[in-house]
């Protein structure tokens, strides 16, 4: 799988089984979430600007953090609704591979803590996206203020300056002051996190919804999905359905087995396709044997009979060689199995063998 990813820049989105299947894969869209619903208190809780004087004299009181001039406090409280200020920022968050890969855990899909926290304790899924396509879809959104980028994990909160000065308000341009504050501090506030979050290696898309803070905003990802990864607690009843979905959409589908805590990938598409191929191959052999074609223990020899010409013998032999190759060669992906299964179905129809 890593070789496949080397061809593309990818993003990973961990989610629950229900949300992944019903609300992302089926409609082909991702909903932007409000920052007030995120799990980082620095973002989820109202982010209070420092209403600071820009000169050291005058009567001030302490509110939250930062000094606020007593005369301007009523105006500030009237203008700033901290909840709305938080709710109108909407984000979609992804994990990504590290720039330098030193171990399996540097890949974005190999994060056991994220599987536990965001994917229902390994019962959910991790959907893999083509970042280039996500960027294109994001740029098509019609919002005046939108940003995307990597998060930084070098936050020094005590030395951060998020202040709106007394002079900003004394000029009676309170609304403009807040707009300037949002623009100036947007990346500092919403694209920086504590070092404690650094293993998530997050990439974020953010929009500012000034029209309707409670409007649901969706990102079209129908052409951006590369594949699906599940872990060991995923509901077995849904695996075959997801396999069929991935085959229809031409997506890869992997399941992680954690061997002594180390993630090992199983290609679910290949697993199911192998089963289908073996089943169909057995039916073909029975059909051919019923026509008195010999099946040797060492190899299959197809004798030339009156009702089969040499061309058909060669085709069967070619299929056998192809089957042996894909079943035993290394680094064969599901696409080659899929192509071979179609060849086998075609041959099955030719000899009037029931392949259902």
C-alpha distance (Angstrom), angle and dihedral (degrees) to the residues before:
residue distance angle dihedral
X1 . . .
X2 3.78 . .
X3 3.81 90.6 .
X4 3.78 88.8 54.4
X5 3.79 91.8 51.5
X6 3.79 92.4 49.1
X7 3.79 86.3 72.4
X8 3.80 93.6 59.4
X9 3.78 141.6 33.6
X10 3.78 104.7 -118.2
X11 3.80 140.4 -167.6
X12 3.82 127.0 -154.6
X13 3.79 126.7 -146.1
X14 3.81 117.7 -167.5
X15 3.79 115.6 -155.7
X16 3.79 144.9 146.6
X17 3.79 124.1 -78.0
X18 3.83 92.8 -110.1
X19 3.80 96.8 46.9
X20 3.79 92.4 41.9
X21 3.81 95.4 52.4
X22 3.82 103.5 30.9
X23 3.79 103.2 31.6
X24 3.82 105.9 28.9
X25 3.81 112.1 22.9
X26 3.81 99.7 36.3
X27 3.84 98.5 45.9
X28 3.82 93.7 30.3
X29 3.79 94.9 -131.0
X30 3.80 142.6 108.5
X31 3.79 121.7 -142.9
X32 3.77 119.1 -135.9
X33 3.79 109.9 -124.8
X34 3.78 126.6 -143.8
X35 3.77 115.1 -108.4
X36 3.80 88.0 -128.5
X37 3.83 87.4 69.1
X38 3.80 96.8 52.4
X39 3.80 122.6 107.3
X40 3.81 97.3 -121.0
X41 3.83 110.5 92.4
X42 3.78 90.0 -151.6
X43 3.81 87.9 65.4
X44 3.81 104.2 25.8
X45 3.80 96.3 52.1
X46 3.81 121.1 66.1
X47 3.78 108.7 -77.8
X48 3.78 103.1 -136.1
X49 3.80 115.9 -152.1
X50 3.80 116.7 -136.4
X51 3.80 104.3 -111.1
X52 3.79 94.7 -156.1
X53 3.78 134.7 171.1
X54 3.77 113.3 -123.6
X55 3.79 92.5 -142.6
X56 3.80 128.3 55.3
X57 3.81 101.1 -122.5
X58 3.79 133.7 78.0
X59 3.77 137.0 63.5
X60 3.81 111.5 -58.1
X61 3.79 135.6 170.5
X62 3.79 130.5 -157.2
X63 3.81 116.3 -112.5
X64 3.81 120.4 171.9
X65 3.78 96.9 -39.8
X66 3.79 126.3 -27.6
X67 3.80 125.9 39.4
X68 3.80 119.9 -81.6
X69 3.76 124.1 -161.1
X70 3.78 109.3 -116.7
X71 3.80 93.9 -136.8
X72 3.79 94.3 53.8
X73 3.81 97.3 41.1
X74 3.87 96.9 91.7
X75 3.81 91.4 50.4
X76 3.79 91.8 47.9
X77 3.81 93.5 49.3
X78 3.78 91.9 46.6
X79 3.81 93.2 51.4
X80 3.80 101.3 38.8
X81 3.76 116.9 69.3
X82 3.77 99.7 -179.0
X83 3.79 95.4 -164.4
X84 3.80 93.0 54.7
X85 3.78 89.5 44.7
X86 3.79 88.4 58.5
X87 3.81 99.1 38.5
X88 3.76 97.4 55.5
X89 3.82 91.3 63.3
X90 3.82 109.2 87.1
X91 3.80 126.2 -172.8
X92 3.79 143.9 -176.2
X93 3.79 112.6 -157.0
X94 3.80 131.0 -157.2
X95 3.78 138.8 177.4
X96 3.81 120.3 -132.1
X97 3.80 141.2 -169.9
X98 3.76 118.1 -88.3
X99 3.79 116.7 -104.2
X100 3.79 91.2 -117.3
X101 3.81 117.7 40.7
X102 3.79 111.8 -149.2
X103 3.80 98.7 153.1
X104 3.78 141.7 7.7
X105 3.82 88.9 -95.4
X106 3.82 90.7 65.3
X107 3.81 88.7 73.6
X108 3.79 115.3 93.1
X109 3.81 94.1 -126.2
X110 3.84 94.0 54.0
X111 3.82 99.8 71.3
X112 3.83 109.8 120.9
X113 3.80 92.9 -173.5
X114 3.82 91.4 52.7
X115 3.81 90.4 48.1
X116 3.80 87.8 53.8
X117 3.81 96.8 43.6
X118 3.81 104.4 37.0
X119 3.82 104.1 21.6
X120 3.81 102.9 52.7
X121 3.81 96.9 -95.0
X122 3.83 93.0 -52.5
X123 3.83 93.4 -43.5
X124 3.81 93.6 101.9
X125 3.78 131.5 62.3
X126 3.79 143.3 -107.9
X127 3.81 114.0 -133.7
X128 3.80 116.3 -154.5
X129 3.81 120.2 -145.3
X130 3.78 136.8 -169.0
X131 3.81 103.2 -115.5
X132 3.80 94.2 -154.7
X133 3.80 90.7 57.3
X134 3.82 92.4 45.0
X135 3.81 89.4 53.2
X136 3.81 90.7 52.9
X137 3.80 92.9 50.1
X138 3.81 91.9 46.2
X139 3.80 91.7 51.8
X140 3.80 89.3 54.5
X141 3.82 92.0 61.5
X142 3.79 112.0 106.9
X143 3.77 103.7 -131.2
X144 3.78 123.5 125.4
X145 3.79 94.4 -142.5
X146 3.80 118.2 43.6
X147 3.76 134.0 138.9
X148 3.78 138.0 -176.8
X149 3.77 132.5 -173.9
X150 3.77 150.9 106.4
X151 3.76 119.1 -54.6
X152 3.78 118.8 -119.4
X153 3.78 119.9 -136.2
X154 3.78 102.3 -160.6
X155 3.77 98.2 93.2
X156 3.79 116.0 162.6
X157 3.81 100.0 -176.7
X158 3.77 96.1 -177.4
X159 3.79 91.5 59.0
X160 3.82 95.9 41.9
X161 3.79 116.2 110.6
X162 3.80 114.9 -148.7
X163 3.79 95.4 155.5
X164 3.77 131.2 150.3
X165 3.79 107.0 -163.3
X166 3.78 129.8 -133.3
X167 3.80 89.0 -115.7
X168 3.81 91.0 60.1
X169 3.77 89.0 62.1
X170 3.79 98.0 36.0
X171 3.82 88.2 62.2
X172 3.82 86.4 62.8
X173 3.79 92.0 -122.7
X174 3.75 94.7 116.7
X175 3.82 95.2 145.6
X176 3.79 92.6 49.6
X177 3.78 90.3 46.9
X178 3.78 90.7 57.4
X179 3.79 92.3 46.7
X180 3.79 89.9 51.1
X181 3.79 89.2 47.8
X182 3.80 92.2 53.5
X183 3.80 93.4 48.8
X184 3.79 94.6 44.3
X185 3.77 96.3 46.7
X186 3.80 100.9 31.7
X187 3.78 96.5 103.2
X188 3.78 94.3 36.7
X189 3.79 91.9 52.7
X190 3.78 102.9 35.9
X191 3.81 104.0 27.5
X192 3.79 98.5 48.2
X193 3.78 127.6 73.7
X194 3.76 140.6 173.9
X195 3.79 116.4 -83.1
X196 3.82 86.4 -110.9
X197 3.84 89.8 78.1
X198 3.80 97.9 48.5
X199 3.83 97.9 107.6
X200 3.81 89.1 65.7
X201 3.81 88.1 67.3
X202 3.79 88.5 -159.4
X203 3.78 129.7 -157.2
X204 3.80 113.8 -165.3
X205 3.80 138.8 -164.1
X206 3.81 114.3 -159.2
X207 3.80 133.5 -175.4
X208 3.80 130.4 -177.2
X209 3.79 109.6 -135.7
X210 3.81 104.5 -159.8
X211 3.80 94.0 164.0
X212 3.78 104.0 59.7
X213 3.75 119.5 -1.1
X214 3.82 93.0 -163.3
X215 3.80 96.3 47.9
X216 3.79 114.4 117.9
X217 3.80 111.0 -122.4
X218 3.80 120.3 -161.4
X219 3.78 133.8 -163.2
X220 3.80 115.6 -145.3
X221 3.82 106.4 -127.0
X222 3.80 98.8 160.4
X223 3.82 91.8 117.2
X224 3.81 96.0 33.9
X225 3.81 103.0 68.1
X226 3.81 116.2 106.5
X227 3.78 99.9 174.2
X228 3.78 152.3 -46.6
X229 3.80 131.8 -100.3
X230 3.80 123.6 -164.7
X231 3.80 131.6 -175.4
X232 3.78 135.7 -140.1
X233 3.83 99.4 -77.5
X234 3.81 96.1 53.2
X235 3.82 114.7 128.6
X236 3.82 107.1 -96.2
X237 3.81 90.9 -149.7
X238 3.81 90.4 70.4
X239 3.81 99.8 44.2
X240 3.81 96.5 84.6
X241 3.83 90.7 47.0
X242 3.79 91.1 50.6
X243 3.79 89.2 48.7
X244 3.80 90.8 55.0
X245 3.81 89.8 47.1
X246 3.80 91.5 51.3
X247 3.80 91.9 47.7
X248 3.80 90.9 51.3
X249 3.81 92.5 47.9
X250 3.82 94.4 37.3
X251 3.83 93.1 -120.9
X252 3.79 128.6 148.0
X253 3.80 117.6 -114.4
X254 3.81 123.3 -160.9
X255 3.78 136.2 174.6
X256 3.80 121.5 -154.5
X257 3.78 119.3 -133.1
X258 3.79 111.3 -166.5
X259 3.81 105.9 -143.6
X260 3.80 107.7 -168.9
X261 3.81 86.7 -23.9
X262 3.82 94.1 -51.4
X263 3.83 116.0 118.2
X264 3.79 114.4 -120.7
X265 3.80 119.3 -176.1
X266 3.80 125.7 -133.0
X267 3.80 117.1 -166.5
X268 3.81 101.1 -131.9
X269 3.81 92.8 -170.7
X270 3.80 90.9 55.0
X271 3.81 91.0 46.4
X272 3.81 92.4 54.4
X273 3.81 94.2 39.8
X274 3.81 91.2 51.5
X275 3.80 89.1 54.4
X276 3.80 91.7 49.3
X277 3.81 92.4 46.4
X278 3.81 93.2 49.3
X279 3.79 90.8 48.8
X280 3.79 93.7 49.7
X281 3.80 92.4 42.6
X282 3.80 89.6 55.1
X283 3.82 90.2 51.7
X284 3.80 91.0 49.9
X285 3.81 91.5 49.7
X286 3.81 90.9 50.3
X287 3.79 90.0 49.6
X288 3.80 92.2 49.1
X289 3.80 92.8 43.9
X290 3.77 89.3 52.2
X291 3.78 85.3 61.8
X292 3.83 89.5 55.0
X293 3.79 97.2 -100.8
X294 3.78 109.6 152.9
X295 3.84 121.1 -117.1
X296 3.83 110.4 -157.7
X297 3.82 122.4 -160.1
X298 3.79 90.9 -130.5
X299 3.79 99.2 40.9
X300 3.75 139.1 -15.7
X301 3.79 114.4 -99.2
X302 3.76 117.0 -167.9
X303 3.77 109.3 -156.6
X304 3.76 119.2 -150.0
X305 3.80 106.9 -107.8
X306 3.74 132.3 -179.0
X307 3.77 93.0 -101.9
X308 3.85 95.8 45.0
X309 3.76 123.8 59.1
X310 3.83 128.0 -150.9
X311 3.81 92.0 -98.9
X312 3.78 91.3 62.3
X313 3.81 91.5 47.7
X314 3.79 89.9 53.6
X315 3.80 91.5 49.3
X316 3.80 92.2 53.0
X317 3.80 90.8 48.2
X318 3.80 91.0 49.7
X319 3.82 90.9 51.3
X320 3.80 90.4 50.5
X321 3.81 92.4 51.9
X322 3.82 90.1 47.2
X323 3.81 91.3 50.0
X324 3.80 93.5 49.8
X325 3.80 90.3 48.8
X326 3.82 98.4 52.4
X327 3.80 93.4 41.5
X328 3.80 94.4 53.9
X329 3.80 107.4 25.5
X330 3.79 120.0 97.9
X331 3.82 124.8 -117.1
X332 3.81 94.6 21.2
X333 3.80 109.4 151.6
X334 3.77 129.7 -150.7
X335 3.81 93.2 -97.3
X336 3.81 91.8 69.6
X337 3.80 90.3 49.5
X338 3.79 89.4 48.9
X339 3.81 92.0 51.1
X340 3.80 91.5 47.6
X341 3.82 91.8 49.9
X342 3.81 89.6 54.8
X343 3.82 90.3 50.5
X344 3.78 89.1 50.2
X345 3.81 91.9 49.7
X346 3.79 90.4 50.0
X347 3.80 91.6 51.5
X348 3.80 90.5 45.5
X349 3.80 90.2 55.8
X350 3.81 90.2 48.3
X351 3.80 92.8 57.9
X352 3.82 91.1 39.6
X353 3.79 94.1 -114.2
X354 3.78 116.6 157.1
X355 3.83 104.8 -115.6
X356 3.81 98.9 177.5
